[in-house]
Amino acid sequence: HPPPVATSKEEQDRLLRDQPDQPQNPKVLRIAIIGAPNAGKSTLSNQLLGRKVFPVSQKVHTTRCKARGVVTYEDTQLIILDTPGLTNPLKAKRHKLKEAMLRDPWDSMKHADLVLVLVDVSDHWTRNSLSKEVLKCLSEFPQIPSVLVLNKVDLLKKKYILLELVTELTEGIVNGKKLEVRTALTHNSGSSSKSPLQVTRASPPEKRAHEPHCLQETDQAQQGSSLDNSSDTRASETRLVAEEAQGPKHCGPRDLKNMKGWPCFQEIFMLAALHGEEVDTLKRYLLMQAKPGPWEFHSGVLTSQSPQEICDNIIREKLLEYLPLEVPYGVIQVTEMWEEGPSGELLIVQNLRVPRKSHMMMLIGRGGKVISRIAQEAGQDLMNVFLCDVRLKLKVEMKS
């Protein structure tokens, strides 16, 4: 069970300052999670942590700063660097993003032992190639091992698309081995069995020429997800076949102009972070990758954020969720009260300042319904973070 976050800034600061309670043979792994905005980085971070400490919403740029999450399991500590989505200066200006949001993902890469590249496979506009920002990041730090994580696989009706995506996003090479997708359709349409993707050595080219176009599913060696084909009319089997890749296995800086994928991924995982599907498989893999080294944090620490930062982020998450278009990006949050009540409950009063009267009306909603819903949902999330009763009151006013 992950520890709760301390409700007072002083207690959290003390925990962060405390000398880590080092076990006999400590191991550690620093993980940077990068990807396009809204790929599900914070959702995955929360699932790995076992408690929601990072804000999540359908809107882009919910994560505004670099924050760390800490998973402590037996003698191993995973430090998760949840980063803002990789974006460019033009888009950053449009969403009133601070310069730090362009810099933070790069800073995280500098401190990482492993990088997870998250791709939202449900977005058919962006899923077929890694963004230029992601490729630039990977190319700049070729010495850091990288893993491809295909997220939101539960939203795909046609599972064979995953195999095409794997081929495109890896340029057909994983862990120095060349992949080949072969397809054979089976007719047991009732099949809902989950078969893991197998990576085996490819047969010589002359034998392959006449084989039917194919599908079988991902990799035990890769610890990847299993897929359920029951939604297809015919259950399709897909195999990724790996043979030794030609050329060097170590990746250096590259010409990114014509690149769509990255040929240096060590592993591929397929999961649905929102529902926690296959997240444990990824977590086990990450624990196995940890190297001997001292812990950075006391085992009682779950995140480097202060309680107030978590509160601000969770309220902002709800603002993004319930307010249209650019409106939530202009709200200024001011905490007026943060104290412990007579029965040990946490009492929080926050003022939400908006630039226009129309924004104020939208935020309050008819009969105060919108602001009540935001307060109720944010309060519930905060209870789950702090593991205590939370009374949250939100007030709305115009910016003076």
Buried (B, 14 or more C-beta within 10 A) or exposed (E): EBBBBBBBEEEBEEBBEEEBEEBEEBBBBBBBBBBBBBBBBBBBBBBBBBBBBBBBBEBBBBBBBBBBBBBBBEBBBBBBBBBBBBBEEEBBEEBEBEEEBBEBBBBBBEEBBBBBBBBBBBBEEBBBBBBEBBBBBBBEBBEBBBBBBBBBBBEBEEBBBBBBBBBBBBBBBBBBBBBBBBBBBEEEEEBEEEBBBBBBEBEEEEEEEEEEEBBBBBBEBBBBBBBBBEEBEEBBBBBBBBBEBEEEEEBEEBEBEEBEBBBBBBBBBBBBBBEBBBBEBBBEBBBEBBEEEEBBBBBBBBBBBBBBBBBBBBBBBBBBBBBEEEBBBBBEBEEEEBEEEEEEBBBBBBBBBBEEEEBBEBBBBEEEEBBEBBBEBBBEBBBBBBBBBBEBBBEBEEEE
